[in-house]
């Protein structure tokens, strides 16, 4: 049997985690396989060779992308040529549709089998992108159950695989062990702040998150800093340096810790989470934590999205439940007063006894629907495509 060459491109940390799981399972099917493309630390830990720094692709927003367009176009041109010169048996684009779909389309025309893992949000806006997806890839691997309907509508090959985070996180986690990890005292309340993994997100959200925590001390009547501990997970060393710089310029009258431990560990130790919208909100839900989901974007990007975006919600827990489970704040609503009001409710002992169990029941229901063994299902689907066998 010839050695399989499997190309993968992940554009951001969440995709890095998804792809790493698939690589792990594919290695069981093809022990001698070679994996290369663009990926982060989790993929590289599985023996993946990254040809470029993944952070160079981590750009978000319609307007923001324009600033980085020359670099993105240069990388895309180079990576296309590399895979034409060194054809893989299959190319897997993980999320990052604006970058990956173009590469998939190009490679598919060269006779290379292509997969897109994580459906573009055609269910949310710009549905006609489905035609571009059909032209780009032989198979779409989807992480949410509501996506299948739109692919059935257009008769394109799609498999719902669930979400790898739902597999990795226990339905009923042992919260105490994570509190011990951060030396949290029994009486201490803990707030997790997750302002995002990108520099722009952190610069935009962290100052107002810190102001919110300061207000929270007063709102809860906590006159001693040890009564509230705030923990901020840094996605990498660059974000850690940026976070420390912002903290130094802020007044933070509470016990504050910046850690390079995972966001998941921080959330599992916390009583509540204040975060930037995205995959982190899904992870907080799987960790069974009450949260406030926020996002700020450029004014022009917001105006464009407001016209095009179809769902009633933008936070993933709300989209999956098809109802408002957790508060979501956009643009000018991302202010300390509104966020503090909701977080104070979450940290109230009465809320924990009366309302939190109901929210956890909702989260458990969604968790169960997402927990399908995503890594293995994805690898097996890729194997079927490689071996041209029927499902």
N, C-alpha and C positions, 0 to 999 in steps of 0.2 A: 504494500500500500504506500502511495506517495505521501509525503509530509504535507499536511494541510496548512495553507497560509491564510490566516484570517485577519482582515483589516478592520479596525474599529476606530471611530472618532467620537469622543465624548467632549462636550463643550463647556461643562461646568461641574462643580463638585457633586451634585445629585446624580448626574449622568455617570460620573466616575465610579460611584458606589454601585449603580445598576450594572454597569459594564463589568466591573470586577467580579460580581457574582456569576455572570454569564461565562466569563473566562474560566472561572474555577470549575464550572460544570462541563464546559467544552473540553477542558483538559482531561476529564475522566473519559470522555468519548474519543478524544484524539490526543493521546499522551505526548506525541511528538510535535504537535501543532506549533506554529510560529505565529505570534500575535504582535502586530505593530500598527501604528497610526498616530493618534493624538489622545492622550489620557493623563490622568492625575496619579496621585500617590497610591490609591487603592488598586488601580489597574497595574501599575508598575510593580507593586508588591506581589502580583500574580505572575510576574515574568514578562509583562507587556513592555514593548519598546516604544517610547513616545518620541516622535520625530520633531515635535515642537512643544513648547510650554503650553499647557492647557489654558492657563490664565489669559493668554493672548486672544482666546475665543470668548471669554466670559464677559460679553458686552450685552446690555439689555436696553430696550427702548427704541422706538422708531427713529427718534432724532439722534440719540446717543450713538447708534451704530454708524452714522454718517462720519463722525469724527475719526473712527477707527477703520473706515472702509479701505483705504490703501493697504494697510497691513493685512486685513482679512482677505482681500482679493489676492495679494501676493502669496499668502499661505495656501489658499485654495488652489491657485494655479500650480504651485509647486507640488502639492500633495496629489493632485490629479495626474501630473506627469510621473510622479514616483510610482503610482499604482498601475499606470499604463506600462511603464518599463519593468515593473515587478508585479505582475498580475496576481491578486489574491484569489483564492477559491470562492470567497464570499466577502462582501463589504457590509459592515453593520454600522449605520449611523445612529448614535444614541442622542435623542432629543436634538437641540440646536438645529431646527429645520431650515432656517434661512441659510445656514452654512452647508448642512449635510445633504439636503435634497438636490442641490446643484451637482455635488460630487456623485451622488447616487445615479442621477440621470445620465451623467457623462460616462460613468463606468458601466452602467447597464447597456448603453449603446455599444460598448466594447465587448459585450458578451459576458460580463462579470455579474454573478448573482448578487442581488442587493436586498438588504433588510433595513427597515427603519424601526427602531425600538423607542417607544413613547410616541404615541400619535400626536401630530400637530393639532392644535386646538381648533380644528375645523367645526367642531360642535359649538364653539364659542363665538367665532367671528371668521369672516372670509371663507365661507363654506366651499366656494369654487376652487379653493386650493387643492381639493380632493383630486382634481384632474392632474395637477402637478405631481401629487403623491403617487398616483397610479402610473404615471410615466416614469417615475423615479425608482420605484422599488417593486420587487417581486412579492414582498411580504411585509405587513405591518404587525408589530407586536405591541399590544395595548395594555395599559396598566389600570384602566378604569372600566367598570362594567357597562356604563352608559354609552361607550364609544361604538360598540359593535353595530348598533342600529344604523349609523350613518355609512359604515362600510358595506353593510348588507344592501343599503339603498343604492349604492354605486357599484355593487357586485365586485368588490376588490378583496383579495386574500388578506384576512385579518384574524389574529388570534389574541383573545384576552388571556393574559398570563397572571394577572394579579400584580401585587407590588411587593418587591423584595423586602421592604422595610416592615411590612405586615407579617412576613415570615420571621424576621429577625427579632422582633419585639414581642415579649410575652403578652398574652391577653390580660393577665393580672400580674403586673410587675411587682417585684419586691422593692418598694420605695425606700424602706429603711436602710437597706444596704448602700443605696446611692447617697442618702443623707450622711451616712457615716463616711463615705468617700470624701465629702467636702467638710467634714468635722462640724456639721450643723447640730446645734444644741436642740433639745426637745422643744423648748419654748420659742425657738427662733423661727420666724417666717422667712421664706426664701422666694425671691423673685428672679426669674431668668430673663435676661435681655438678649434678644437675638436680632441685631440690626441689619443682618445680611452678610453675605460672603464677598460682596464686591465693594471696592473702595468708595464708589459713588453712593451706594446705599448706606454704608456706615457713616459717611460724612453728612448725609441728609438726615438720618434717623437717630443716631446715637445721642447727639446733644439733647434732643427733645425727650428721648427715653430717660436720660439722666435727670432732666428737670421733672419728669413724671415721678421718678422714684423719690426725689426730694419732697415733692408735694405729698406723696404717699405717707412719708414719715409723719407729717403734720396731720393728715387726714385720719390716720389710725391712732393719733395721740401717743405716738411712740417718742418719748423724749430721750431715749438712749439708742445709740446707733446699733448696739448689739442685738436689738429686737428685730431688725430687718437686715438680712444678708442679700446682697445683689451679686449675681454671678453672670459674667459675660464670657461665652466661649468664643475664642478667636479661630477663624477658619484656617489661618496659616500665620507664619511669622510676620508677613507684611501687614496683615490685618491687626495682629497683636500690637505692633508698633503704632499703627494708626489709632487704635483704640486707646492706648496709653497716652498718646498726645492729646486726644480730645478730653480725656479724664483730667489731665493736668491743667487744662484750661477751664475746668468746671468746678463748681462747688458741690461736693458729694458727701453730705453728712450721714453716711451710712457705711456699714461694713461691705466693702466692694472687693470682688476678686475677679481678675481676668485669668482665664485658664485656657490651655491648649488641649485640655480633655475634650471629648466630643460633645457636640450640642445635645446629643441624646442623653448622655450621662448627666449633663447639667439640668435638662428638662425633667428627667426622672427624679432628681433630688429636690426640685422646686415645688412650691405650692401653686404658682401661677406663672404664665409666660406672656411676655410682651415681645412681639416679633414682626419681622417684615414678611409680607405675603410671599408664598411660594411653597416649595416642598417642605420647608420647616413647619408650616401649619399642619400638614399631613402627619409629620413626625410627632408633633405635640399632641395631636389627636390620638395617635397610636400609643403614646406614653400616658394617655388618659389625664391630660392636664388642661384645666380651663385656661383660655388664652384670649388676648386681644390681638387681632390681625390688622396690620397697617400697611399702607404703601403710599409713596410719594413719587411722582414722575414729573418730567418737564411739562409745562403748561400746554405746549403744542401736542406732545404725545398724548396727554390726558384728553384733549379735545377730540383728537382723532379716534382714540379708543372709545370714548363716550358715544360716538356715533356708530361705531362698528360692532361693539361688544354686545352679544345677545343674552347670556345668562343673567339671572337676577342677582347673582352673588359672584364674588371673586375669590373668597377664601375656600380652599379645597374641602374642609369639613362641611361647609354649607352647601357647596355644589354637590357633594356626594350624598348628602341627606336631603337635598332639594328643599331645604328650609333653613331658617336662621338659627343655627346652633350656637355660634360664637359671634361676638361683635366684630365688624370689619369697618375700618376707618380709612378714608382716602383724602389726599390733598390737605385742604385747610382743616379738616376734622382730625388730622393727626396733631393734636395739641395736648399739652400736659393735663389740662382740666378734664377733658373727656376720657382720656386713658386712665387717669387716676381714679375717677369715679367708678369705673368698671372693675379695676384691679382691687380697689378697697372692698368691693362686694365679694370678690373671690377669696380674699384673705380673711373674711369674717367667719368666725367659728360656726355661726348659725347656717351660713351658706353651705359649708362643708357637710353639715348634718342633714340638711333638707333638700338642697337643690343639686349639689354635685353628684350624688348617686344617680339621679335621673340623666344627667349629662353623660356620665360614664356608661350608662346602659346604651345610649345612642351611639357613643363611640365604639363600644364593643360590637354592636350590630354591624357597623361599617367595617371594623377590623376583620371580622369573620368573613365578610364578602371579598376582602382583598387578599386573604391569606390562602393562596393556592399553590405555593411552591414556585414562585416566579422564575428564579434562576434556572431551575431544572426544566420547567416548561419552555422557557425561551431557548435554552440550549438544544432541547429535543426538536423544537420547531426549525431551528437553524440546521440541525442534522438532516431533517427530512428534506429541506430545500437542497442541501448539498448532495444528498444521495438520490434525489428525484423520486422519493417514495411517497406513496399516498398517505394522507393523515390517518 
